[in-house]
Amino acid sequence: MRKTISALIGVSACLIAGAHAQDLDWNKVDETLGRKPTVADDVHRYGFPRTDLTVTLDGVTIKPALALGGWLAFKPAHGGAMVMGDLVLLETEINPVMAKMIASGLEITAVHNHLLRASPATFYMHVAGHGDLVKLASAIHDALAESKTPLTVSAPAGPPPAIDLDTAKLDQIIGVKGQANGGVYQFNVKRRDPITADGMLLTPVGAMGVAIAINFQPTGGGKAAITGDFVLSSDEVNPVIVALRTHGIEVTALHSHMLDEQPRLFFMHFWANDDAVELANGLRAALDKTASTKS
């Protein structure tokens, strides 16, 4: 019953927000953040990849799309807009960025690692806010300026690297269609249960960061480095840990990303570098322990 009520509240809030969506100045946000978004339904998602960093882990040079892709997602909400995001920071950048965020009235909802043994070490600051759309964008831009996160977008130097993997086989095993992004093959796997925060239904789930994310970066010879995060209910956490470790996939972090979501969710990050198809089978075994969907 509680889940049904939350979903109904979220739908109502989305309908109210939709009535005001046309009043939001998205062009001004684009200008403030210095980039164009990916638009999915009523969500504008802006990428902030750490293209300035060269991060290695177990001999693999990590592409930004694998594990260094910071983002902000803005969604119309009652009284303006809501924003959620995940910013990639170096250790020395955490406190200056946090201070600016707090001074602007933004919320810090998590700070933690996603990876182990990476050099340099990267940390992930999850943020949230609600209010005037342009003011939110300006506040986050000013906070990010305290880091070396690139605030202008450079034209790509060339075509993206080919995905040297059997992507059709990976699609078949994972159960959804993946997408190539910057030399990385990415999956978003939805959960079957609706997810709300502050009475808002968090849809579309991929854009709002509440879908299971699985990324493959080819490392040669049919192998791939994999990382991402499982979005889990409490009773799914340990079955997924066992499934991943049984298949040689390391669990690198377990934590929350938000403060008031319903149902309560836990995010489990992972890492391996091995035969891509074998790893996909291990990920499928873990997905089978979750209330996730297949296409």
Buried (B, 14 or more C-beta within 10 A) or exposed (E): EEEEEBBEBBBBBBEBBEEBBEEBEBEEBBEBBEBEBEEBEBBBBBBBBBBEBEBEBBEBEBBBBBBBBBBBBBBBBBEBBBBBBBBBBBEEBBEBBBEBBEEBEBBBBBBBBBBBEBEEEBBBBBBBBBBBBBBBBBBBBBBBEBBBBBEEBEEEEEEEEEBBBBBEEBBEBBBBEBEBBBBBBBBBBBBEBBBBBBBBBBBBBBBBBBBBBBBBBBBEEBBBBBBBBBBBBEEBBEBBBBBBBEBEBBBBBBBBBBEEBBBEBBBBBBBBBBBBBBBBEBBBBBBEBBBBBEE
